[in-house]
Amino acid sequence: MKKVVAVGMFDSVHFARWLEQFQDQEISFILFPSSPHRRIHPKLSMLLNSRGRAHYSLVPLSRYFGLPLWILDKLLDNSSRGFLLRRVISNAKPDFVHALELQNAGYLVLKSLGRSKPEKLKIIITNYGSDIFWFRRFPKHLRKLNALLAIADIYSAECERDVSLAKELGFVGTTMPVRPNAGGLSEGLLSAALTEVAERKTIAIKGYHGWVGRAHVAVEAISKIASQLREYRVVFYSGNLSTIRLAKKLAKRTGLDIEINKKGALSHEQMLNLFGRCAVYVGLSESDGISTSLLEAMAMGAVPVQTSTACCDEWFSEETGVAIKNIEAGEVSKGILRALELSKLGLAAKKNRQTIRNKASESFVKEAALLYYR
């Protein structure tokens, strides 16, 4: 049985969905937390209690030490958790150590092994959205990324863009097939009938603003074209407080039909239902890989308006979506109106569904995932 030490975020659905792809494989997973967590994601809890061929276990006490040791390591540059991870690797003698995400998990693996990696141990690093694209511009992070890529044997990413960047930064190992890193979309979802064009009277907007999210620009963009959106409901989801306040003011000022949902308010099923009745999905960010929301919106027939920082050129064309090159309200306004035109034509929804079926279906993504630990 192969043995893998997987380092990742215990409260992340992406980490859990990656692991659940291997339930029918003869693999023993030892899970080590890479970030502070107050809870374990329900999907991960289910895996820990599952009885499939794969075995999932947490490092002892790791349910509880994620947060306090993370706080301590803010002062110690990962020294305490790096020491613990090194002990786990030494005792378990795994075939692979897999860091799922770079700034937390990857840097922790770098601290624990550095130049002392056991000869037969393979290190896998998985690039989440902004890990290289955004952080390479900061000298401190660039040094760590160079060092991490130098000790990694296997690298995976969601975008061809990030594969090229990894090689530019010195990676010379094996590159895995480019696939979404949170698992694929189910065959049942991708075979369900799409909502008719005439019934799509909703615009969904990712509502997070802060760090790299730019939802405030979307609020301003909607304000500029409010008179042309009277027949639509505008739904903000995953909104933080500042976006919620701005969206409420927008509704009061314009009289638009606006629904506002804070982060975590909608279940995954509710999000899919939302996308399923949308004409347009809007996601604005200074940096991203492949946004899971983008893929799900495309799968459900919504026409995407997405910042070009999210590798969207690898997923849709000018006939099936709108790439925003400058995060500026005027450009976003024009992009939304263009996407509404594309939605009314009806062809974009079908083409986007087929793209997701070809490149992000559950079976397609899992086929590549099963190559990782061989």
Order of alpha helices (4+ residues) and beta strands (2+ residues): beta-alpha-beta-alpha-beta-alpha-alpha-beta-alpha-beta-alpha-beta-alpha-beta-alpha-beta-beta-beta-alpha-beta-alpha-beta-alpha-beta-alpha-beta-beta-alpha-alpha-alpha
